């Protein structure tokens, strides 16, 4: 288990194969934005705007 201070990121890089269908890319990016990024302490841009 990582400690909280080890989870601070300035960016997240995804490397995906070129062979995916467009829908697969959309699903992966959606999942990263809505499931993975929040667990890393990030909020989607729309959530930041709404919270401001």
C-alpha positions, 0 to 999 in steps of 0.5 A: 500500500502506498502512503498518501505522499507517494500518490502526488502526481503532476501528470499521468501518461497513458501509452495505448496501442494504435490498433484499438477501436475508437470506442475502446479509447473512449472507454479507457479515457473515461475510466481513467478520468472518472475512476483512476484519476480521482483515486490519485487525488485528481478531479475532472476539470468539470468538477473543479469548475463546478466546485469553484 
